[in-house]
């Protein structure tokens, strides 16, 4: 089963994804960092949301009068996102659009056109070949001085990730196949993460965060990398 079909099934019958329209707390903190630490004025900026899902983070940036484009592999997710916009009382004010495609393909936007790019655990399911495209394309479309926010799965100190790697290994390095879902996920050791992203971007902040994911009525402790980057 291709990853497109896997994610379409997940959005139709969600086992662990949320369909709420509130932004993720990590994204809220990223915006606070941009405004307070970097002095960024968000109004009017162009934001590319990679793997935009049901649009919760796209919607958040649009509230700051940003022009947002979401790339999403699931048709159902896009329909939910568009419905969320229509149901908002100020929908006419929001400049958000969505395109259905993989983020492991060439992005349909121009060179040096985006001020901010978001990847909130969206590139985890890419193959290594797709990841190279995603990195090169993010670098291509991001303006000089633009910001890239990545939240990725962390391998270091994560017992659940190590269990999955041992018992449900994928075909590529540090990947596993989620049981009952067939979702392929990549987890990152710190050195590998830095080596991969540092080729393209300046890392401003990298920290490990622990949270809990609920699936099949069970809570799993998971570690994530939270990374703020900049194109120089």
C-alpha positions in Angstrom: 0.0 0.0 0.0 1.4 3.4 -1.0 1.9 6.1 1.6 -0.8 8.2 -0.2 -3.4 5.5 0.4 -2.2 5.0 4.0 -2.6 8.7 4.9 -5.9 9.0 3.0 -7.2 6.0 5.1 -5.9 7.7 8.3 -7.7 10.9 7.6 -10.9 9.1 6.8 -10.7 6.8 9.9 -8.2 8.5 12.2 -6.4 6.3 14.7 -4.0 8.9 16.1 -4.4 12.2 14.1 -6.5 15.0 15.5 -8.8 17.0 13.2 -9.2 20.0 15.5 -8.5 23.5 14.1 -6.3 24.8 17.0 -2.6 25.3 16.2 -0.1 22.9 17.7 1.6 24.4 20.8 5.0 23.9 19.2 4.0 26.2 16.3 2.7 28.8 18.7 6.1 28.8 20.5 7.8 29.1 17.1 5.8 32.2 16.3 6.6 33.7 19.7 10.3 33.0 18.9 10.0 34.7 15.5 8.3 37.8 17.0 10.2 38.2 20.2 13.7 36.8 19.5 14.0 37.6 15.8 11.8 40.7 15.5 9.8 39.2 12.6 6.6 41.0 11.6 4.3 38.3 10.4 1.7 40.3 8.6 1.9 39.8 4.8 4.5 37.0 4.9 4.2 34.0 2.7 4.1 30.7 4.5 4.5 27.2 3.0 2.9 24.5 5.2 4.4 21.1 4.2 2.0 18.2 5.0 -0.7 20.7 6.1 -3.2 18.1 7.2 -6.5 19.6 8.1 -5.0 23.1 8.2 -4.7 23.8 11.9 -1.3 25.5 11.5 -2.1 27.1 8.1 -5.2 28.7 9.7 -3.1 30.0 12.6 -0.6 31.8 10.3 -3.5 33.2 8.2 -4.8 34.9 11.3 -1.7 37.0 11.2 -2.6 38.1 7.7 0.0 35.7 6.1 -0.5 34.2 2.7 -0.5 30.5 3.2 -0.1 27.6 0.8 -0.5 24.0 2.1 0.8 20.9 0.4 -1.0 17.8 1.5 -1.1 14.3 0.2 -4.6 13.4 1.4 -7.7 14.7 -0.4 -9.8 14.1 2.7 -7.5 16.2 4.8 -7.7 19.1 2.3 -11.5 18.9 2.2 -11.6 19.1 6.0 -9.2 22.1 6.0 -11.3 23.9 3.4 -14.5 23.2 5.4 -12.8 24.6 8.5 -12.1 27.9 6.6 -15.7 28.1 5.4 -17.0 27.6 8.9 -14.9 30.3 10.4 -16.7 33.6 10.9 -13.8 35.6 9.3 -13.2 33.2 6.5 -13.2 35.9 3.9 -10.2 37.5 5.5 -8.0 34.4 5.3 -5.6 33.9 2.3 -5.1 30.1 2.4 -4.9 27.6 -0.5 -4.2 23.9 -0.7 -2.6 21.7 -3.3 -2.8 17.9 -3.2 0.7 16.5 -3.7 3.6 14.8 -1.9 6.2 17.0 -0.2 8.8 14.6 -1.8 8.1 16.1 -5.2 9.0 19.5 -6.7 7.0 22.3 -5.0 4.7 24.3 -7.2 6.1 27.7 -6.1 8.8 30.0 -7.3 12.4 30.4 -6.2 13.0 32.5 -3.2 9.3 33.1 -2.7 8.5 31.9 0.8 9.3 33.6 4.1 8.5 30.6 6.3 8.3 26.9 5.7 6.8 24.5 8.2 7.3 20.7 8.5 5.5 19.5 11.5 6.3 15.7 11.5 5.3 15.6 7.8 8.6 14.4 6.3 8.8 11.3 8.5 7.3 9.1 5.9 9.5 10.2 3.0 12.0 7.8 1.4 15.6 8.9 1.4 15.3 9.9 -2.3 12.2 11.9 -1.6 13.8 13.6 1.4 16.6 14.9 -0.8 14.0 16.5 -3.1 12.2 17.9 -0.1 15.4 19.5 1.4 16.5 20.9 -2.0 13.1 22.3 -2.7 12.7 23.9 0.7 16.0 25.6 0.2 15.1 26.7 -3.3 11.7 28.3 -2.4 12.8 29.9 0.9 13.9 33.5 0.7 17.4 34.4 1.9 16.9 35.0 5.6 13.7 33.0 5.7 12.9 30.5 8.4 12.3 26.7 8.4 10.6 25.0 11.3 10.9 21.2 11.6 9.4 18.9 14.2 10.8 15.4 13.7 10.7 12.0 15.5 13.6 11.5 17.8 15.4 8.2 18.2 17.6 9.2 21.2 16.2 7.9 24.5 12.9 6.8 22.9 12.1 3.2 24.0 9.0 3.0 21.8 11.0 4.1 18.7 13.6 1.5 19.5 11.0 -1.2 20.0 9.4 -0.4 16.6 12.8 -0.3 14.8 13.6 -3.8 16.2 10.2 -5.5 15.6 8.8 -3.6 12.6 11.8 -2.5 10.6 11.5 -0.6 7.4 13.7 -0.9 4.3 15.8 2.3 4.9 17.9 3.5 7.8 16.2 4.2 11.1 12.7 3.5 9.7 9.9 1.3 10.9 6.4 0.4 9.7 3.7 1.3 12.2 1.7 -1.9 12.9 -2.0 -1.9 11.9 -1.4 1.3 9.8 1.4 0.5 7.4 2.7 4.1 7.9 6.5 4.3 7.4 8.3 6.6 9.8 11.9 7.8 10.1 13.4 8.5 13.5 16.5 10.6 14.0 19.6 10.4 16.2 20.8 14.0 16.9 24.0 13.6 14.8 22.1 12.4 11.8 19.5 15.1 12.0 22.2 17.8 12.3 24.2 16.3 9.4 21.2 16.2 7.2 19.8 19.6 7.7 23.0 21.5 8.3 24.0 21.0 4.7 21.2 23.4 3.6 20.3 25.6 6.6 21.7 27.3 9.6 20.4 25.7 12.8 19.3 28.4 15.2 17.8 26.1 17.9 17.6 22.4 18.4 16.0 20.8 21.4 14.5 17.5 22.4 10.9 17.4 23.6 9.0 14.6 25.2 5.2 14.2 24.8 2.6 11.5 24.7 0.8 10.1 21.6 -2.5 8.3 22.1 -3.4 5.4 19.8 -5.7 2.4 20.2 -6.7 3.7 23.7 -3.1 3.6 24.9 -0.6 6.5 25.5 2.9 6.2 24.2 5.8 8.4 25.4 7.5 9.9 22.3 10.5 12.1 21.8 10.7 14.8 19.1 13.3 17.2 17.7 12.1 20.8 17.6 14.3 22.7 15.3 14.4 26.3 14.1 16.5 27.0 11.0 17.3 29.9 8.7 18.4 30.1 5.1 21.5 32.3 4.9 
